[in-house]
């Protein structure tokens, strides 16, 4: 999924730059300010691509920060669910859901893994808990560690 977003972000940025250059060139050559619409559309595409790249970068930075500064907790596996917020070719990915109680505030938190395009149930081998990296100050910043537990999809 990350590769797809990276590719889409690059495509949007390139299309945006082409439209900005085309629109600016047409405005300068034809002296028609109405043609600035091409440049404006290019800016929309360019900033959409920048947004995709920034979201990917933010996710990588959070994961790196959690690996260095986070705390590892064991969260009980409560199930495998479809993530209906995402749909690709008519299919929704699956996510592993885990829950753990924060001893500091007494609240129960539910954690979801990254999107999985295969059923992870057979690969859990009877596990009842998964390691989760959490920000000790904010349990809403987390990463469910499935590396080494689940195989990579081919």
PAZAPA-4460 file (N, C-alpha, C; in steps of 0.05 Angstrom, whole numbers, plus 32768, in hexadecimal, padded with zeros to 4 digits):
% residues 154
    n_x    n_y    n_z   ca_x   ca_y   ca_z    c_x    c_y    c_z   seq   type   mol
   8010   7FE8   8000   8000   8000   8000   8011   8019   8000     1      X     A
   8028   8018   800E   8039   802F   800F   8046   8035   7FF4     2      X     A
   804C   8020   7FE5   8057   8023   7FCB   8043   8031   7FB8     3      X     A
   802A   8029   7FBA   8015   8034   7FAA   8012   8052   7FB0     4      X     A
   8011   8059   7FCA   800E   8075   7FD1   8027   8086   7FC8     5      X     A
   803E   807A   7FCA   8056   8088   7FC1   8055   808D   7FA3     6      X     A
   804D   8078   7F94   804B   807B   7F77   8035   8090   7F6F     7      X     A
   801E   808E   7F7C   8009   80A2   7F77   8011   80BE   7F7D     8      X     A
   801F   80C1   7F94   8029   80DC   7F9B   803C   80E7   7F86     9      X     A
   804E   80D6   7F7C   8061   80DF   7F68   8053   80E6   7F4E    10      X     A
   803F   80D6   7F46   8030   80DB   7F2E   8021   80F5   7F30    11      X     A
   8013   80FA   7F47   8004   8112   7F4B   8017   812B   7F4A    12      X     A
   802E   8128   7F56   8041   813F   7F56   804B   8145   7F3A    13      X     A
   8051   8130   7F2A   805A   8135   7F0F   8044   8141   7EFE    14      X     A
   802C   8136   7F00   8015   8142   7EF0   8011   815F   7EF9    15      X     A
   8013   8164   7F13   800F   817F   7F1C   8024   8192   7F11    16      X     A
   803D   8189   7F11   8052   819B   7F06   804F   81A0   7EE8    17      X     A
   8046   818B   7EDA   8041   818F   7EBD   802B   81A3   7EB8    18      X     A
   8015   81A1   7EC8   7FFF   81B3   7EC4   8007   81D0   7ECC    19      X     A
   8016   81D3   7EE2   8020   81ED   7EEA   8031   81F9   7ED4    20      X     A
   8044   81EA   7EC9   8055   81F4   7EB4   8044   81FB   7E9B    21      X     A
   8032   81E9   7E93   8021   81EE   7E7C   8010   8206   7E80    22      X     A
   8003   8209   7E97   7FF2   8220   7E9C   8001   823A   7E9C    23      X     A
   8018   823A   7EA9   8029   8252   7EAA   8033   8259   7E8E    24      X     A
   803B   8245   7E7F   8044   824A   7E63   802E   8255   7E52    25      X     A
   8016   824A   7E54   8000   8254   7E44   7FF8   8270   7E4C    26      X     A
   7FF8   8276   7E66   7FF2   8292   7E6F   8006   82A6   7E63    27      X     A
   801F   829E   7E65   8034   82B1   7E5B   8034   82B3   7E3C    28      X     A
   802F   829D   7E2E   802F   829E   7E11   8016   82AA   7E05    29      X     A
   7FFF   82A3   7E10   7FE5   82AD   7E04   7FDB   82C6   7E11    30      X     A
   7FE7   82CD   7E28   7FDF   82E5   7E37   7FC1   82E4   7E3E    31      X     A
   7FB8   82CC   7E44   7F9C   82C7   7E4D   7F9C   82BD   7E69    32      X     A
   7F94   82CE   7E7D   7F95   82C5   7E99   7F82   82AE   7E9F    33      X     A
   7F6F   82A9   7E8D   7F5C   8293   7E92   7F6B   8278   7E90    34      X     A
   7F80   8277   7E82   7F90   825E   7E7F   7F9F   8257   7E99    35      X     A
   7F9E   8269   7EAC   7FAA   8264   7EC6   7F9C   824D   7ED4    36      X     A
   7F85   8245   7ECA   7F76   822E   7ED6   7F87   8215   7ED4    37      X     A
   7F97   8212   7EBF   7FA8   81FB   7EBD   7FBD   81FA   7ED4    38      X     A
   7FC8   8212   7ED9   7FDC   8213   7EEF   7FCE   820E   7F0A    39      X     A
   7FB6   8218   7F0D   7FA8   8214   7F27   7FA2   81F6   7F2B    40      X     A
   7F99   81E8   7F16   7F94   81CB   7F18   7FAE   81BC   7F1D    41      X     A
   7FC4   81C5   7F11   7FDE   81B9   7F16   7FE6   81BC   7F33    42      X     A
   7FE0   81D2   7F3F   7FE7   81D6   7F5B   7FD7   81C3   7F6D    43      X     A
   7FBD   81BF   7F66   7FAD   81AC   7F75   7FB9   8190   7F74    44      X     A
   7FC0   8187   7F5C   7FCC   816C   7F59   7FE7   816B   7F68    45      X     A
   7FF7   8180   7F65   8012   8180   7F72   800F   817E   7F90    46      X     A
   7FFD   818E   7F9C   7FFB   818D   7FB9   7FED   8173   7FC3    47      X     A
   7FDD   8167   7FB2   7FD2   814C   7FB9   7FE9   8138   7FBB    48      X     A
   7FFB   8139   7FA7   8012   8127   7FA8   8024   812C   7FBF    49      X     A
   8029   8145   7FC6   8039   814D   7FDD   802B   8142   7FF6    50      X     A
   8011   8144   7FF8   8002   813A   8010   8006   811C   8013    51      X     A
   8005   810D   7FFD   8009   80F0   7FFF   8025   80E9   8008    52      X     A
   8039   80F7   7FFD   8054   80F2   8006   8059   80FA   8023    53      X     A
   804C   810F   802C   804F   8118   8047   8042   8104   805B    54      X     A
   802B   80F9   8053   801E   80E5   8064   8030   80CD   8067    55      X     A
   803C   80C4   8052   804E   80AD   8054   8066   80B3   8065    56      X     A
   8071   80CA   8061   8089   80D2   8071   8082   80D4   808F    57      X     A
   806A   80DF   8095   8062   80E2   80B1   805F   80C6   80BE    58      X     A
   8054   80B3   80AF   8051   8098   80BA   806C   808B   80BF    59      X     A
   807F   808F   80AD   809A   8084   80B1   80A8   8091   80C9    60      X     A
   80A5   80AB   80CC   80B1   80B9   80E2   80A5   80B0   80FD    61      X     A
   808B   80AC   80FE   807E   80A3   8116   8088   8087   811E    62      X     A
   808A   8076   810A   8093   805A   8110   80B0   805B   811A    63      X     A
   80C1   806B   810E   80DD   806D   8116   80DE   8079   8132    64      X     A
   80CE   808D   8138   80CE   8099   8153   80C5   8085   8168    65      X     A
   80B0   8076   8161   80A7   8061   8174   80BB   804C   8179    66      X     A
   80CA   8044   8164   80DF   8030   8168   80F5   803A   817B    67      X     A
   80FB   8054   817A   8110   805F   818A   8106   8067   81A6    68      X     A
   80EE   8073   81A8   80E5   807E   81C1   80CC   8071   81CD    69      X     A
   80BF   8060   81BD   80A6   8055   81C7   80AA   803E   81DA    70      X     A
   8094   8035   81E5   8094   801F   81F8   8085   8008   81EB    71      X     A
   808F   7FF0   81EE   8082   7FD8   81E3   806F   7FCC   81F8    72      X     A
   8056   7FC9   81F0   8043   7FBB   8201   8038   7FA3   81F2    73      X     A
   802C   7F91   8201   801F   7F7A   81F5   8001   7F80   81F4    74      X     A
   7FF5   7F7F   81DD   7FD8   7F84   81DA   7FCA   7F6B   81D2    75      X     A
   7FB4   7F65   81DE   7FA5   7F4D   81D8   7F97   7F4F   81BD    76      X     A
   7F9A   7F3A   81AD   7F8D   7F3A   8193   7F6F   7F36   8197    77      X     A
   7F5F   7F48   818B   7F42   7F46   818E   7F34   7F3E   8174    78      X     A
   7F43   7F3F   815E   7F36   7F36   8145   7F43   7F41   812C    79      X     A
   7F39   7F38   8116   7F41   7F41   80FB   7F29   7F4D   80EE    80      X     A
   7F2B   7F66   80E5   7F14   7F74   80D9   7F1C   7F7F   80BE    81      X     A
   7F07   7F83   80AE   7F0B   7F92   8094   7F0D   7FAF   809A    82      X     A
   7F20   7FBD   808D   7F23   7FDA   808F   7F13   7FE5   8078    83      X     A
   7EFA   7FED   807D   7EE8   7FF6   8068   7EEE   8013   805F    84      X     A
   7F01   8020   806D   7F08   803B   8064   7F18   803B   804B    85      X     A
   7F24   8024   8044   7F35   8021   802D   7F29   800C   801B    86      X     A
   7F29   8011   8001   7F1F   7FFD   7FEE   7F30   7FFF   7FD5    87      X     A
   7F3B   7FE8   7FCD   7F4C   7FE7   7FB5   7F43   7FCF   7FA4    88      X     A
   7F3B   7FD5   7F8C   7F31   7FC0   7F79   7F19   7FB1   7F86    89      X     A
   7F08   7FC0   7F94   7EF1   7FB4   7FA0   7EF6   7FA4   7FB9    90      X     A
   7F0F   7FA4   7FC3   7F16   7F94   7FDB   7F1E   7FA7   7FF1    91      X     A
   7F17   7FA0   800A   7F20   7FAF   8021   7F36   7F9F   802F    92      X     A
   7F4B   7FAC   8039   7F60   7F9E   8047   7F57   7F96   8063    93      X     A
   7F66   7F84   806F   7F60   7F7B   808A   7F73   7F88   809D    94      X     A
   7F6B   7F8B   80B6   7F7C   7F96   80CB   7F79   7F84   80E4    95      X     A
   7F8F   7F80   80F2   7F8F   7F72   810B   7F88   7F87   8121    96      X     A
   7F75   7F80   8131   7F6D   7F92   8147   7F77   7F86   8161    97      X     A
   7F83   7F97   8172   7F8D   7F8F   818C   7F84   7FA4   81A0    98      X     A
   7F83   7F9B   81B9   7F7C   7FAE   81CE   7F8D   7FAB   81E6    99      X     A
   7F92   7FC1   81F4   7FA2   7FC0   820D   7F98   7FD6   821F   100      X     A
   7F9C   7FD2   8239   7F94   7FE6   824D   7FAD   7FF5   8256   101      X     A
   7FAA   800F   8256   7FBF   8021   825F   7FBD   8023   827D   102      X     A
   7FD1   801A   828B   7FD0   801A   82A9   7FD0   8036   82B4   103      X     A
   7FDC   804A   82A5   7FDE   8065   82AF   7FC2   8073   82B0   104      X     A
   7FB2   806F   829C   7F98   807D   829C   7F80   806A   829F   105      X     A
   7F85   804F   829E   7F70   803C   82A1   7F5F   8037   8289   106      X     A
   7F65   8044   8273   7F54   8042   825B   7F5D   802A   824A   107      X     A
   7F4A   801F   823A   7F50   800A   8228   7F53   8016   820C   108      X     A
   7F69   800F   81FF   7F6F   8019   81E4   7F6E   8002   81D0   109      X     A
   7F63   8008   81B8   7F61   7FF4   81A2   7F76   7FFD   818D   110      X     A
   7F87   7FEB   8185   7F9C   7FF0   8171   7F96   7FE0   8158   111      X     A
   7F9B   7FEC   8141   7F98   7FDE   8127   7FB3   7FDD   8119   112      X     A
   7FB8   7FC6   810C   7FD0   7FC3   80FD   7FCE   7FD2   80E3   113      X     A
   7FE4   7FD2   80D4   7FE3   7FDC   80B9   7FD2   7FCA   80A8   114      X     A
   7FCA   7FD4   8090   7FB8   7FC4   807F   7FC6   7FAB   8076   115      X     A
   7FB7   7F95   8076   7FC0   7F7B   806D   7FAE   7F72   8057   116      X     A
   7FB9   7F68   8041   7FA9   7F5F   802A   7FA7   7F41   802A   117      X     A
   7FAB   7F34   8041   7FA7   7F17   8044   7F9D   7F12   8060   118      X     A
   7F91   7EFB   8065   7F86   7EF5   807F   7F9E   7EEC   8091   119      X     A
   7FA3   7EFB   80A6   7FBA   7EF5   80B7   7FB5   7EDF   80CC   120      X     A
   7F9C   7ED6   80CF   7F94   7EC3   80E3   7FA5   7EAA   80E3   121      X     A
   7FAA   7E9D   80CC   7FBA   7E84   80CD   7FD7   7E88   80D5   122      X     A
   7FE1   7EA0   80D3   7FFD   7EA5   80D9   8002   7EAE   80F6   123      X     A
   7FED   7EB1   8105   7FF0   7EBA   8121   7FF9   7EA3   8133   124      X     A
   7FF5   7E8A   812A   7FFF   7E73   8139   7FF6   7E73   8156   125      X     A
   7FDD   7E79   815B   7FD2   7E78   8176   7FDA   7E8F   8188   126      X     A
   7FE6   7EA3   817D   7FED   7EBB   818D   7FD4   7EC8   8197   127      X     A
   7FD5   7ED2   81AF   7FBF   7EE1   81BA   7FC5   7EFF   81BE   128      X     A
   7FDF   7F06   81BA   7FE7   7F22   81BD   7FFC   7F29   81A8   129      X     A
   7FFE   7F43   81A2   8012   7F4D   8190   8021   7F64   819D   130      X     A
   803B   7F68   8197   8048   7F80   81A1   803F   7F99   8193   131      X     A
   803B   7FAE   81A2   8033   7FC8   8198   8046   7FDD   81A3   132      X     A
   8052   7FED   8191   8062   8003   819A   8050   801B   819E   133      X     A
   8051   8027   81B6   803F   803D   81BC   8050   8055   81C7   134      X     A
   8046   806C   81C3   8051   8084   81CF   8048   8084   81EC   135      X     A
   805A   8083   81FF   8052   8081   821C   803F   8098   8225   136      X     A
   8041   80AF   8218   8031   80C6   821F   8016   80C7   8210   137      X     A
   8014   80B9   81F9   7FFC   80BA   81E9   7FF8   80A0   81DB   138      X     A
   7FE6   808F   81E6   7FE2   8074   81DB   7FD5   8075   81BF   139      X     A
   7FCC   808C   81B6   7FC1   808E   819B   7FD6   808E   8185   140      X     A
   7FEF   8091   818E   8006   808F   817B   8012   8074   817F   141      X     A
   800E   8062   816C   8017   8046   8170   801E   8039   8155   142      X     A
   802A   8022   8157   802F   8011   8140   802D   7FF4   8149   143      X     A
   801B   7FE4   813D   8019   7FC8   8143   802F   7FB9   8134   144      X     A
   8040   7FAB   8142   8057   7F9E   8136   804F   7F82   812B   145      X     A
   804D   7F80   8111   8047   7F66   8105   805F   7F5B   80F6   146      X     A
   8075   7F6B   80F5   808D   7F62   80E8   8098   7F4A   80F7   147      X     A
   80A0   7F35   80E9   80AA   7F1D   80F5   8095   7F0A   80FE   148      X     A
   807C   7F13   8100   8066   7F02   8108   8056   7EF9   80EF   149      X     A
   8050   7F0D   80DF   8042   7F08   80C6   8055   7F09   80AE   150      X     A
   8051   7EF7   809B   8063   7EF8   8083   805C   7F10   8072   151      X     A
   806F   7F19   8061   806A   7F2E   804E   8059   7F23   8037   152      X     A
   8048   7F34   802D   8037   7F2B   8016   8048   7F2C   7FFD   153      X     A
   8045   7F17   7FED   8054   7F15   7FD4   8047   7F23   7FBD   154      X     A
***
